[in-house]
Amino acid sequence: MSTLRADAKPPGWAQQVFLFLQGPITPYFAMVADALERQGHRCLRVNLCFGDRLFWRRAGAINYRGTREGWPAFVADLIDRERVTDLVLLGEQRFYHKVAIAAAKARGANVTVTDFGYLRPDWITLERDGMSGDSRFPRDPEAILDLAAKAPEPQLEPRFADNFRRQAIWDIAYHLSSSFFWFMHPGYKSHQVHHPGLVYLGTGLHFLRARRNGRKADELIAEVRASGRPYYVLPLQMENDFQLRAYSPFPDMKTPIHTVIRSFADHAPTDARLLIKIHPLDPGIRNWRRIVRRSAERWGVVERVDFLDGGSLALLLEGSQGVVTVNSTVGIWSLRAGLPTMTLGAAVYDIPGLTYQGQLDRFWTEAPRPDPELWEAFVKALVNHIQIRGVYYEWEGLAAAVSETARRLIAHDAWLDLEDRRVTVESRRAERRAEQRRAFNVPELA
């Protein structure tokens, strides 16, 4: 892989000015900025809260202490004054990010979004403009097959391990310091749904019970599999996740639970069971077990619906008849296992030929398995265009991610042939989401 030296610039070279907003809770953005500046570019950062300062210990920081009302004018003036060419941020749905993206696009600046990878365990997503429902990645099978035909074979074997302990420590330091030193950024309002202290307490208690609950869950999975009865899986998602908040027709996680159980009760085979699995990092703010039980009682299927707090996802999927998800990355695991899969919200993998495109009530008896050729093409195209190898919290994988991120931010080659492809299915996706809202009795969301 070639790199550019600041003192050896090719013909036509022009300095880029990168503006970083909130990123992963890790030195990733600061390290990317170091790499970009070594190649002659300028890097700026806006710190919105005290936690942002902890992970940007370098020059180029601007501390915004104003209100949300003042943010649009502030960020627009900053982009104009510094002649920003590229905006880089984590996700695109936070209030401050949405405003900045609109200002950047209005001025012709590039927008690059990152987050954990669609593939796991050691991939990071790096996309132009947005992710998930806003992703440029095509939903047209022919376009995906075409992208894959031009791409090299991906190396999918895990290469880097991440460090969950370090992730937890950095996450706690970020959020608790932002709460404690709130007066240093008095106008800041977090995108989080719940107070971080409450989340950490709940998550910690969840972890303390994890081994016992996981053992019980695995026993239940083994029992269900041994019974020979067909079963389906519904993985729950975090309620503070923008996948749910921005890219689904649901206002919360409780609504899709009721929707799926009602449909299962009315339309699934009478001998089938439904296993609902909690997210492993769920903080326990809601009593999901009770919500599932009451919903199952309401629809008369309490003996056929089970709740899992833990257990092996691979074992669970291995014997399943299919997976219904809002838009969890579990859907990708399900497709990889060759299982019929349906999304109730927008997802980058919601593609004809991979996921079921009909109505939920018919999924239980009509959904086909994903096309294996299209699945292989999907992974190949995904890896070569909007995924990079690396992790956020372990140094070796972080260094690899930083190097490739800097290269792509400068080259712009990763997104060029995705420019005009997503519009071919935009109308179909909009129509389907409208159909889902009607079917689920969910009002239009702002």
KOLLOMI-481482 format. One line per 2 residues: their letters; for each residue x, z, y of C-alpha. Coordinates in Angstrom, 1 decimal, always signed. Example, Ala and Ser with C-alpha at 12.3 -4.5 7.8 and 13.67 -1.06 7.14 Angstrom:
REM KOLLOMI-481482
as> +12.3,+7.8,-4.5 | +13.7,+7.1,-1.1
***
This chain:
REM KOLLOMI-481482
ms> +0.0,+0.0,+0.0 | +1.5,-1.1,+3.3
tl> +1.4,+1.1,+6.4 | +2.0,+0.3,+10.1
ra> +4.8,+2.1,+12.0 | +4.1,+3.0,+15.6
da> +7.4,+1.3,+16.6 | +6.7,-1.9,+14.5
kp> +3.3,-3.2,+15.5 | +2.2,-6.7,+14.3
pg> +1.0,-9.4,+16.6 | -2.5,-8.7,+18.0
wa> -2.2,-5.0,+17.4 | -4.4,-2.9,+19.7
qq> -4.6,+0.9,+20.0 | -7.7,+2.5,+18.7
vf> -9.2,+5.7,+20.1 | -10.8,+7.9,+17.5
lf> -13.3,+10.6,+18.4 | -13.9,+13.2,+15.6
lq> -16.9,+15.4,+15.6 | -17.8,+17.9,+12.9
gp> -16.3,+17.2,+9.6 | -15.8,+18.8,+6.2
it> -14.8,+22.5,+6.4 | -11.2,+21.7,+5.6
py> -8.2,+20.3,+7.5 | -9.1,+16.8,+6.4
fa> -10.0,+15.5,+9.8 | -7.0,+17.0,+11.5
mv> -4.7,+15.5,+8.8 | -6.4,+12.1,+9.2
ad> -5.8,+12.3,+13.0 | -2.1,+13.1,+12.3
al> -1.8,+10.0,+10.1 | -3.5,+7.8,+12.7
er> -1.4,+9.1,+15.6 | +1.8,+8.4,+13.6
qg> +0.7,+4.8,+13.6 | +0.2,+4.7,+17.4
hr> -3.5,+5.5,+17.8 | -5.1,+8.2,+19.9
cl> -7.3,+10.9,+18.4 | -9.8,+13.3,+20.2
rv> -12.0,+16.0,+18.8 | -15.0,+17.8,+20.2
nl> -15.4,+21.4,+19.0 | -19.0,+22.4,+19.0
cf> -18.6,+25.9,+17.6 | -15.8,+28.3,+16.9
gd> -15.5,+27.3,+13.3 | -14.6,+23.8,+14.4
rl> -11.6,+25.2,+16.1 | -10.3,+26.8,+12.9
fw> -9.7,+23.4,+11.2 | -8.4,+21.4,+14.2
rr> -5.1,+23.2,+15.1 | -3.6,+20.3,+17.0
ag> -3.8,+18.5,+20.3 | -6.8,+16.4,+21.4
ai> -9.5,+19.1,+21.2 | -12.3,+19.4,+23.8
ny> -14.5,+22.5,+23.6 | -18.1,+21.7,+24.4
rg> -19.8,+24.9,+25.5 | -23.0,+23.4,+26.9
tr> -26.6,+23.1,+25.6 | -28.2,+20.5,+23.4
eg> -29.9,+19.1,+26.5 | -26.6,+18.4,+28.1
wp> -25.0,+16.9,+25.0 | -26.2,+13.3,+25.4
af> -24.7,+12.9,+28.9 | -21.5,+14.7,+27.9
va> -20.7,+12.6,+24.8 | -21.7,+9.3,+26.5
dl> -19.4,+10.1,+29.4 | -16.6,+11.1,+27.0
id> -16.9,+7.8,+25.1 | -16.8,+5.8,+28.3
re> -14.0,+7.8,+30.0 | -11.7,+7.8,+27.0
rv> -12.6,+4.3,+25.9 | -13.4,+5.5,+22.4
td> -13.4,+2.7,+19.8 | -14.2,+4.7,+16.7
lv> -16.5,+7.7,+16.0 | -15.8,+9.7,+12.8
ll> -18.0,+12.5,+11.5 | -19.5,+14.2,+8.5
ge> -23.0,+12.9,+7.8 | -25.1,+11.3,+10.4
qr> -28.3,+13.4,+10.6 | -27.1,+16.5,+12.5
fy> -28.5,+16.5,+16.1 | -25.2,+16.3,+17.8
hk> -24.1,+13.5,+15.5 | -27.2,+11.4,+15.9
va> -26.9,+11.5,+19.7 | -23.2,+10.6,+19.5
ia> -23.9,+7.7,+17.1 | -26.5,+6.3,+19.4
aa> -24.1,+6.5,+22.3 | -21.2,+5.0,+20.3
ka> -23.3,+2.0,+19.0 | -24.6,+1.3,+22.5
rg> -21.0,+0.9,+23.6 | -19.9,-1.2,+20.6
an> -17.8,+1.5,+19.0 | -17.4,+1.7,+15.2
vt> -19.1,+4.6,+13.4 | -17.6,+6.0,+10.2
vt> -19.3,+8.7,+8.1 | -17.9,+10.8,+5.3
df> -19.1,+13.4,+2.8 | -18.7,+14.3,-0.9
gy> -18.6,+11.3,-3.1 | -21.6,+9.7,-4.8
lr> -19.4,+9.8,-7.9 | -17.9,+13.0,-9.1
pd> -15.7,+14.9,-9.4 | -12.8,+13.5,-7.3
wi> -14.3,+10.9,-5.0 | -15.1,+11.0,-1.3
tl> -17.6,+8.8,+0.5 | -16.5,+6.8,+3.5
er> -19.1,+4.5,+4.9 | -19.9,+2.6,+8.1
dg> -22.9,+3.8,+10.1 | -24.6,+6.1,+7.6
ms> -25.1,+7.3,+4.0 | -27.9,+7.4,+1.5
gd> -31.0,+5.9,+3.1 | -28.9,+4.6,+6.0
sr> -26.2,+3.2,+3.8 | -25.1,-0.4,+4.2
fp> -24.6,-0.6,+0.5 | -26.9,-3.3,-0.9
rd> -30.0,-2.5,-2.9 | -30.3,-6.1,-4.1
pe> -29.1,-6.5,-7.7 | -27.7,-10.0,-7.1
ai> -25.7,-8.8,-4.1 | -24.3,-5.9,-6.1
ld> -23.3,-8.3,-9.0 | -21.6,-10.5,-6.4
la> -19.7,-7.7,-4.9 | -18.6,-6.5,-8.3
ak> -17.4,-9.9,-9.4 | -15.0,-10.0,-6.5
ap> -13.7,-6.4,-7.0 | -10.9,-5.2,-9.3
ep> -11.7,-3.0,-12.2 | -12.0,+0.7,-11.1
ql> -10.0,+3.5,-12.6 | -12.6,+6.2,-13.2
ep> -10.7,+8.8,-15.1 | -10.5,+12.0,-13.1
rf> -7.2,+12.3,-11.2 | -7.5,+15.3,-8.9
ad> -8.9,+18.8,-9.4 | -10.6,+20.5,-6.4
nf> -10.4,+24.2,-5.5 | -13.8,+25.9,-5.4
rr> -12.3,+29.3,-4.5 | -10.6,+27.8,-1.4
qa> -13.8,+25.9,-0.5 | -15.8,+29.1,-0.6
iw> -13.3,+31.0,+1.5 | -13.0,+28.3,+4.2
di> -16.8,+27.9,+4.3 | -17.3,+31.6,+4.8
ay> -14.6,+31.7,+7.5 | -16.2,+28.8,+9.3
hl> -19.7,+30.0,+9.4 | -19.2,+33.7,+9.9
ss> -16.6,+33.1,+12.7 | -19.0,+30.8,+14.4
sf> -21.7,+33.5,+14.3 | -19.4,+36.3,+15.4
fw> -17.8,+34.3,+18.3 | -21.1,+32.6,+19.3
fm> -20.4,+33.4,+23.0 | -17.5,+31.0,+23.1
hp> -20.0,+28.1,+22.5 | -23.2,+29.7,+23.8
gy> -25.3,+26.5,+23.8 | -24.6,+25.6,+20.2
ks> -27.4,+25.4,+17.7 | -26.5,+24.9,+14.0
hq> -28.2,+22.4,+11.7 | -28.4,+25.1,+9.0
vh> -31.8,+26.1,+7.9 | -30.9,+29.8,+7.0
hp> -28.5,+32.3,+8.5 | -25.1,+32.0,+6.8
gl> -25.0,+35.7,+6.0 | -28.2,+35.5,+4.1
vy> -27.0,+32.4,+2.3 | -23.7,+34.0,+1.2
lg> -25.5,+37.1,+0.0 | -28.0,+35.1,-2.1
tg> -25.3,+32.7,-3.4 | -23.1,+35.6,-4.4
lh> -25.9,+37.4,-6.3 | -26.6,+34.0,-8.0
fl> -23.0,+33.7,-9.1 | -23.0,+37.3,-10.5
ra> -25.9,+36.3,-12.8 | -24.6,+32.9,-13.5
rr> -22.9,+33.6,-16.9 | -26.0,+35.4,-18.3
ng> -28.4,+32.9,-16.9 | -26.3,+29.9,-18.1
rk> -26.2,+31.3,-21.6 | -30.0,+31.7,-21.7
ad> -30.4,+28.2,-20.2 | -28.2,+26.6,-22.9
el> -30.2,+28.5,-25.6 | -33.4,+27.1,-24.2
ia> -32.0,+23.6,-24.0 | -30.9,+23.8,-27.6
ev> -34.3,+25.1,-28.6 | -36.1,+22.3,-26.9
ra> -33.9,+19.7,-28.4 | -34.2,+21.2,-31.9
sg> -38.0,+21.0,-31.6 | -37.9,+17.2,-31.6
rp> -40.4,+17.1,-28.8 | -39.6,+14.6,-25.9
yy> -38.7,+16.2,-22.6 | -38.0,+15.1,-19.0
vl> -35.8,+16.7,-16.4 | -36.4,+17.5,-12.7
pl> -33.2,+18.7,-10.9 | -33.8,+20.7,-7.7
qm> -31.9,+20.2,-4.5 | -30.8,+22.4,-1.7
en> -33.4,+22.7,+1.1 | -30.8,+22.5,+3.8
df> -29.5,+19.2,+2.4 | -30.2,+16.2,+4.7
ql> -30.8,+14.2,+1.5 | -34.1,+16.1,+1.3
ra> -34.7,+16.7,+5.0 | -34.0,+13.1,+6.3
ys> -34.2,+10.8,+3.3 | -37.3,+11.9,+1.5
pf> -41.0,+12.0,+2.4 | -41.1,+15.8,+1.6
pd> -40.8,+18.6,+4.2 | -39.3,+21.0,+1.6
mk> -38.4,+21.3,-2.1 | -41.6,+23.0,-3.1
tp> -43.7,+19.9,-2.4 | -41.9,+17.6,-4.9
ih> -42.1,+20.4,-7.5 | -45.9,+20.5,-7.2
tv> -46.1,+16.7,-7.1 | -44.0,+16.1,-10.3
ir> -45.7,+18.9,-12.3 | -49.2,+17.6,-11.3
sf> -48.2,+14.0,-12.4 | -46.6,+15.3,-15.6
ad> -49.7,+17.3,-16.5 | -52.0,+14.3,-16.0
ha> -49.9,+11.4,-17.3 | -47.0,+12.4,-19.5
pt> -47.4,+12.4,-23.3 | -49.2,+15.6,-24.4
da> -46.4,+16.7,-26.6 | -43.7,+16.3,-23.9
rl> -42.0,+19.1,-21.9 | -40.6,+19.2,-18.4
li> -37.4,+21.1,-17.7 | -36.8,+22.0,-14.1
ki> -33.2,+22.9,-13.3 | -32.1,+24.9,-10.2
hp> -29.2,+23.7,-8.0 | -26.1,+25.6,-9.0
ld> -25.4,+26.7,-5.4 | -28.9,+27.7,-4.6
pg> -28.9,+30.8,-2.4 | -32.2,+32.2,-3.8
ir> -34.0,+32.2,-0.5 | -37.0,+31.0,-2.4
nw> -38.1,+32.2,-5.8 | -38.1,+28.9,-7.6
rr> -38.9,+30.3,-11.0 | -42.1,+31.8,-9.6
iv> -43.0,+28.6,-7.7 | -42.5,+26.5,-10.9
rr> -44.6,+29.0,-13.0 | -47.5,+29.1,-10.5
sa> -47.5,+25.3,-10.2 | -47.5,+24.9,-14.0
er> -50.4,+27.4,-14.3 | -52.3,+25.6,-11.6
wg> -52.1,+22.3,-13.5 | -52.6,+23.8,-17.0
vv> -49.1,+23.1,-18.4 | -47.5,+26.5,-18.4
er> -46.5,+26.1,-22.1 | -44.9,+22.7,-21.4
vd> -42.9,+23.4,-18.3 | -39.6,+25.4,-18.4
fl> -37.3,+26.6,-15.6 | -33.5,+26.6,-16.1
dg> -31.1,+28.7,-14.0 | -27.8,+27.2,-15.1
gs> -26.9,+25.6,-18.4 | -25.0,+22.4,-19.2
la> -26.2,+19.4,-17.3 | -24.5,+17.0,-19.8
ll> -26.3,+18.7,-22.7 | -29.6,+18.7,-20.8
le> -29.4,+15.0,-20.1 | -28.1,+14.0,-23.5
gs> -31.5,+14.6,-25.2 | -33.8,+13.8,-22.3
qg> -36.4,+11.0,-22.1 | -35.8,+10.6,-18.4
vv> -35.1,+12.1,-15.0 | -37.2,+12.4,-11.9
tv> -35.3,+13.4,-8.8 | -35.9,+13.3,-5.0
ns> -32.4,+11.7,-4.5 | -29.9,+14.1,-6.1
tv> -26.6,+12.9,-7.3 | -27.9,+14.0,-10.7
gi> -29.6,+10.6,-10.6 | -26.2,+9.0,-10.9
ws> -25.4,+11.2,-13.9 | -28.7,+10.2,-15.4
lr> -28.1,+6.5,-14.9 | -24.6,+6.8,-16.4
ag> -26.2,+8.4,-19.5 | -28.6,+5.4,-19.7
lp> -31.7,+7.4,-19.0 | -34.9,+6.1,-17.3
tm> -34.6,+7.5,-13.7 | -36.9,+7.6,-10.7
tl> -36.2,+8.7,-7.2 | -38.9,+10.1,-4.9
ga> -36.8,+9.6,-1.8 | -34.2,+7.1,-0.5
av> -31.0,+7.0,-2.5 | -28.0,+4.6,-2.6
yd> -28.6,+4.1,-6.3 | -32.3,+3.4,-6.0
ip> -32.0,-0.2,-7.1 | -34.4,-2.5,-9.1
gl> -32.9,-2.7,-12.6 | -31.4,+0.8,-12.3
ty> -34.2,+3.1,-11.2 | -37.9,+2.8,-12.0
qg> -39.6,+1.1,-9.1 | -43.3,+1.9,-10.0
ql> -45.5,+4.8,-9.3 | -44.7,+8.3,-10.6
dr> -47.8,+8.6,-12.7 | -46.6,+5.6,-14.8
fw> -43.0,+6.7,-15.0 | -43.7,+9.0,-18.0
te> -44.7,+6.2,-20.3 | -43.4,+3.0,-18.8
ap> -40.0,+3.5,-17.3 | -37.3,+1.4,-18.9
rp> -33.6,+2.3,-19.3 | -31.2,+1.1,-16.6
dp> -29.6,-2.3,-17.1 | -26.1,-1.5,-18.4
el> -24.5,-4.6,-16.8 | -26.0,-3.8,-13.4
we> -24.9,-0.2,-13.8 | -21.3,-1.2,-14.4
af> -21.5,-3.6,-11.4 | -22.9,-0.9,-9.3
vk> -20.1,+1.5,-10.0 | -17.5,-1.2,-9.6
al> -18.9,-2.2,-6.2 | -19.4,+1.4,-5.1
vn> -15.9,+2.4,-5.9 | -14.3,-0.6,-4.2
hi> -16.3,-0.4,-1.0 | -17.6,+3.0,+0.0
qi> -15.7,+5.6,-2.2 | -12.1,+6.8,-1.9
rg> -10.2,+8.8,-4.4 | -9.5,+12.4,-3.4
vy> -10.9,+15.8,-2.7 | -11.3,+18.1,+0.3
ye> -9.9,+21.4,-0.9 | -6.9,+20.9,-3.1
we> -3.7,+19.7,-1.4 | -2.7,+16.8,-3.7
gl> -6.1,+15.2,-3.7 | -6.6,+16.0,+0.0
aa> -3.3,+14.1,+0.8 | -4.5,+11.1,-1.2
av> -7.9,+11.1,+0.6 | -6.2,+11.4,+4.0
se> -3.9,+8.4,+3.3 | -6.6,+6.1,+2.2
ta> -9.0,+7.2,+5.0 | -6.5,+6.4,+7.7
rr> -5.8,+3.1,+6.1 | -9.4,+2.1,+6.0
li> -10.2,+3.3,+9.5 | -7.4,+1.1,+10.9
ah> -8.0,-1.9,+8.6 | -11.9,-2.0,+8.7
da> -11.7,-4.1,+5.6 | -13.8,-1.8,+3.4
wl> -17.1,-2.7,+5.1 | -16.8,-6.3,+6.2
dl> -18.8,-7.9,+3.4 | -21.5,-5.2,+3.5
ed> -22.4,-6.2,+7.0 | -25.5,-8.4,+6.4
rr> -26.5,-7.4,+2.9 | -28.8,-4.4,+3.3
vt> -31.4,-6.2,+5.4 | -32.6,-8.2,+2.3
ve> -34.4,-5.2,+0.9 | -35.2,-3.2,+4.0
sr> -38.9,-4.3,+4.1 | -39.3,-3.5,+0.4
ra> -37.8,+0.0,+0.8 | -40.0,+0.7,+3.9
er> -43.1,-0.4,+2.0 | -42.2,+1.7,-1.0
ra> -41.6,+4.9,+1.0 | -45.0,+4.4,+2.7
eq> -46.6,+4.1,-0.7 | -44.8,+7.3,-1.9
rr> -46.1,+9.2,+1.2 | -49.7,+8.1,+0.4
af> -49.3,+8.8,-3.3 | -47.8,+12.3,-2.7
nv> -50.2,+13.1,+0.2 | -47.3,+13.7,+2.5
pe> -47.8,+13.1,+6.2 | -45.5,+10.8,+8.1
la> -42.4,+12.6,+9.3 | -40.9,+12.2,+12.7
***
